[in-house]
Amino acid sequence: MTSDPLVSIIVVNYNTSNEVLDLLASLGHCTYSNYEVLVVDNASPKDDLSPVLTAYPFVQLINSTKNLGFAGANNLGMDHAQGDYYLFLNPDTCVTPSFLEPMLEAFEQNPSIGLVSPKIKYYDQPHLIQYAGTSTMSKWTMRSHSFSKNKEDNTANSISQLTGYGHGAAMMVPKSVVEKVGKMNETYFLYYEELDWCERIRQQGYQIYYVASSIVYHKESISIEKESPLKIFYLSRNRILFARLHYKMGALTLYFLYHIFVVIPKHIFKYINQPALLKAYLKGVFWHLSSSITI
């Protein structure tokens, strides 16, 4: 690199102070030194971050008075950040010593890149891939395909390239891009906000990039349990929200027809014996009958 820009590392905490300590310990081994760390406490009801500040006094703690969701808390972090680049890390990640330089080099070598994500592996199974780039979004299911997910790392995953979307557990964006595109859409609250952001970044002429030589490890599903009503509600709501925000009328009509006649019946059958999950799913769907949307 020709310069050493300041990187603002933004971490959102919600009852995950132990994981934040592990993340900060891994950041202490970074070979790139020009960074600041901002921890946004998202109104954790039962957490104590004093051990974090005692062990790492350089950390800037930002306390939110209410739970702002993933997007809102990261936006709050950006409001306080001083860096030329914003790096968003989940609290349940751990980094490798040289993970920052390849991402910064990608931006330096190609100014058309608007967002990058590193290779992400599972912390407890480090030979397996969680993220190595994705496809673009399916216009029918509102899902993208994650390349090589849950598969052994291999040479095919070692090629940095343009990709469909970044990964919310670890992604970097230049401040200049945020100033042009805007921050994350807080309507999502949880899930799909990084996908929406990638779409908006792409709409402004930038590209999304996977950096294979940068590696981060992820302790998946510590913050939110799998198949919880909270998760089901926001996934069902936000898939439709994504379509409403990014589809033109013709494609949106086809998506709604597919959703009504295929997706909704499929999920009703899936959750028929799990009333809490079924209620959460339908609540997410019917939210759209009474709610306006904003970008």
C-alpha positions in Angstrom: 0.0 0.0 0.0 1.1 3.5 -0.7 -0.4 4.9 2.5 -1.7 3.8 5.9 -5.3 5.1 6.1 -7.1 5.0 9.5 -9.5 2.1 9.8 -12.5 2.4 12.1 -13.4 -1.0 13.4 -17.0 -1.0 14.6 -18.3 -3.8 16.8 -21.9 -4.1 18.0 -22.3 -5.7 21.4 -25.6 -7.2 22.7 -24.8 -9.4 25.7 -21.6 -10.6 24.1 -18.9 -9.0 26.1 -16.9 -12.3 26.5 -16.9 -12.6 22.7 -15.8 -9.0 22.3 -12.8 -9.7 24.6 -11.8 -12.6 22.4 -12.1 -10.4 19.3 -10.1 -7.6 20.8 -7.4 -10.1 21.8 -7.1 -11.2 18.2 -7.0 -7.6 16.9 -4.0 -7.1 19.2 -2.0 -9.3 16.9 -2.7 -7.3 13.8 0.3 -6.4 11.6 -1.6 -3.2 10.5 -1.6 -0.8 13.3 -3.4 2.3 12.2 -6.9 1.5 13.4 -9.4 2.6 16.1 -11.9 0.3 17.8 -15.5 1.5 18.6 -17.8 -0.9 20.5 -21.4 0.1 20.3 -23.4 -1.4 23.2 -26.9 -1.9 21.8 -28.7 -1.4 25.1 -27.7 -4.8 26.4 -30.1 -5.7 29.3 -27.6 -8.0 31.1 -24.0 -7.3 30.2 -21.0 -5.6 31.8 -18.4 -4.1 29.5 -16.2 -2.8 32.2 -13.8 -5.8 31.8 -13.4 -4.7 28.1 -12.5 -1.1 29.0 -10.1 -2.3 31.7 -8.3 -4.7 29.4 -8.4 -2.4 26.4 -8.6 1.3 27.5 -8.1 2.5 23.9 -11.5 1.2 23.0 -14.2 3.8 22.4 -17.4 2.7 24.1 -20.7 4.1 22.7 -23.8 3.4 24.7 -27.2 3.3 22.9 -30.2 4.0 25.1 -32.3 1.5 23.1 -31.7 -1.5 20.9 -31.2 0.0 17.4 -30.8 -3.3 15.6 -27.8 -4.3 13.5 -28.2 -1.4 11.1 -28.9 1.3 13.6 -26.1 0.3 15.9 -23.6 0.2 13.1 -24.8 3.6 11.9 -24.3 5.0 15.4 -20.8 3.6 15.3 -20.1 5.4 12.0 -21.4 8.7 13.5 -18.5 8.5 16.0 -15.8 7.0 13.7 -12.9 9.1 12.5 -11.5 6.6 9.9 -11.1 6.7 6.1 -12.5 3.1 6.1 -15.3 1.5 8.2 -14.7 -2.2 9.1 -17.8 -3.9 10.6 -17.0 -7.0 12.7 -19.5 -9.2 14.5 -18.5 -9.6 18.2 -18.3 -13.4 17.7 -15.5 -13.1 15.2 -11.7 -13.5 15.6 -9.3 -12.1 13.0 -5.9 -13.3 11.7 -2.9 -11.0 12.0 -2.6 -9.9 8.4 -6.3 -9.7 7.6 -6.5 -5.9 7.1 -3.9 -5.3 4.5 -5.4 -7.3 1.7 -8.8 -5.6 2.0 -7.2 -2.1 2.0 -5.1 -3.1 -1.0 -8.2 -4.2 -2.9 -9.6 -0.7 -2.6 -6.3 1.0 -3.5 -5.9 -1.1 -6.6 -9.5 -0.7 -7.8 -11.4 2.5 -7.0 -14.6 1.0 -8.4 -14.8 -1.4 -5.4 -17.4 -0.1 -2.9 -17.4 -2.9 -0.3 -15.3 -5.9 0.5 -15.6 -9.0 2.7 -12.8 -11.4 3.6 -12.9 -15.2 3.5 -14.8 -16.3 6.6 -14.3 -19.7 8.2 -16.0 -21.4 11.1 -14.1 -20.8 14.4 -14.8 -24.3 15.7 -14.2 -26.0 12.4 -11.5 -23.8 10.8 -11.1 -26.1 7.7 -14.7 -25.3 6.6 -15.8 -22.2 4.7 -18.7 -20.1 5.8 -18.3 -17.3 3.2 -16.2 -17.2 0.1 -18.4 -14.9 -2.0 -22.0 -15.3 -3.1 -24.3 -15.3 -6.1 -26.7 -12.4 -6.8 -30.2 -12.6 -5.3 -32.7 -15.0 -6.7 -35.7 -13.0 -8.0 -38.0 -15.8 -6.8 -36.8 -16.8 -3.4 -35.0 -13.6 -2.3 -32.0 -15.6 -1.3 -28.4 -15.7 -2.6 -26.2 -18.7 -2.8 -23.1 -18.7 -0.7 -20.2 -20.3 -2.6 -18.5 -23.3 -0.9 -20.5 -22.8 2.4 -19.8 -25.7 4.8 -17.2 -27.2 2.4 -13.5 -27.7 2.8 -11.3 -24.7 2.0 -9.5 -25.3 -1.3 -7.7 -23.4 -4.1 -11.0 -22.4 -5.8 -11.7 -20.3 -2.7 -8.3 -18.6 -2.9 -9.1 -16.4 -5.8 -10.2 -12.8 -5.0 -13.1 -11.7 -7.3 -16.2 -9.7 -7.8 -19.1 -11.2 -5.9 -22.8 -10.8 -5.3 -22.8 -9.6 -1.7 -20.6 -9.0 1.3 -21.0 -10.8 4.6 -22.4 -8.8 7.6 -20.1 -10.6 10.0 -17.1 -8.9 8.4 -17.2 -6.2 5.8 -15.3 -3.0 5.0 -16.6 0.1 3.2 -14.7 3.4 2.4 -16.1 6.5 4.2 -16.3 8.2 0.8 -18.7 5.5 -0.5 -20.9 5.8 2.6 -21.0 9.6 2.0 -22.3 9.0 -1.5 -24.6 6.0 -0.9 -25.8 6.7 2.7 -25.7 4.5 5.7 -27.6 1.2 6.3 -31.3 1.2 6.1 -32.6 0.9 9.7 -36.0 -0.3 8.7 -34.5 -3.9 8.4 -33.4 -3.9 12.0 -32.0 -7.4 11.7 -31.1 -9.5 8.6 -30.9 -8.4 5.0 -29.5 -4.9 5.9 -26.0 -5.7 4.4 -27.6 -7.2 1.3 -29.7 -4.0 0.8 -26.6 -1.9 1.4 -24.7 -3.9 -1.3 -27.5 -3.3 -3.7 -27.5 0.4 -3.1 -23.7 0.6 -3.4 -23.9 -1.3 -6.7 -26.6 1.1 -7.9 -24.2 4.0 -7.4 -21.7 2.3 -9.8 -19.5 0.5 -7.3 -18.6 -3.2 -7.2 -18.7 -5.8 -4.3 -15.5 -7.8 -3.9 -14.4 -11.0 -2.1 -10.9 -10.9 -0.7 -9.6 -14.4 -0.4 -6.3 -13.6 1.2 -8.0 -11.9 4.2 -9.3 -14.5 6.7 -11.7 -14.1 9.6 -13.1 -16.8 11.9 -16.7 -16.7 13.0 -18.4 -18.3 16.0 -21.7 -18.7 14.3 -25.0 -18.3 16.1 -23.8 -17.1 19.5 -25.9 -13.9 19.5 -29.1 -15.3 18.1 -30.3 -18.9 18.3 -31.3 -20.8 15.1 -35.0 -20.9 14.3 -36.0 -18.5 17.0 -39.3 -16.5 16.6 -37.1 -13.3 16.4 -35.1 -14.7 13.5 -38.1 -16.1 11.7 -40.0 -12.8 11.9 -37.2 -10.6 10.5 -36.2 -13.1 7.8 -39.8 -13.4 6.5 -40.5 -9.7 6.8 -37.2 -8.6 5.3 -37.1 -10.8 2.3 -40.3 -9.1 1.1 -39.0 -5.7 2.2 -35.9 -6.2 0.0 -38.1 -7.0 -3.0 -40.3 -4.0 -2.4 -37.3 -1.7 -2.2 -35.3 -3.1 -5.2 -37.8 -4.7 -7.7 -39.6 -2.9 -10.4 -43.4 -3.4 -10.7 -43.3 -6.3 -13.2 -40.7 -8.4 -11.3 -42.3 -7.5 -8.0 -45.7 -8.8 -9.2 -44.1 -12.1 -10.2 -42.4 -12.4 -6.9 -45.6 -11.7 -4.9 -47.4 -14.4 -6.9 -44.7 -16.9 -6.3 -44.6 -16.0 -2.6 -48.4 -16.3 -2.2 -48.8 -19.6 -4.0 -45.4 -21.3 -3.2 -43.4 -19.7 -0.4 -46.2 -19.0 2.2 -47.8 -22.5 1.9 -44.4 -24.1 2.2 -43.6 -22.3 5.4 -47.0 -22.9 6.9 -46.5 -26.6 6.4 -43.0 -26.3 7.8 -44.0 -24.6 11.0 -47.5 -26.2 11.4 -46.4 -28.0 14.6 -44.4 -25.1 15.9 -47.0 -22.4 16.7 -44.5 -19.8 17.9 -42.5 -20.0 14.7 -45.6 -20.0 12.5 -46.9 -17.0 14.3 -43.6 -15.2 13.8 -43.5 -16.1 10.2 -47.0 -14.9 9.4 -46.4 -11.7 11.4 -43.5 -11.0 9.2 -45.5 -11.5 6.1 -48.6 -9.5 7.2 -46.4 -6.6 8.4 -46.4 -5.4 4.8 -50.2 -5.0 4.7 -50.0 -2.0 7.0 -46.5 -0.6 6.9 -44.9 1.9 4.5 -41.2 1.6 3.8 -38.3 4.1 3.7 -34.8 4.0 2.3 
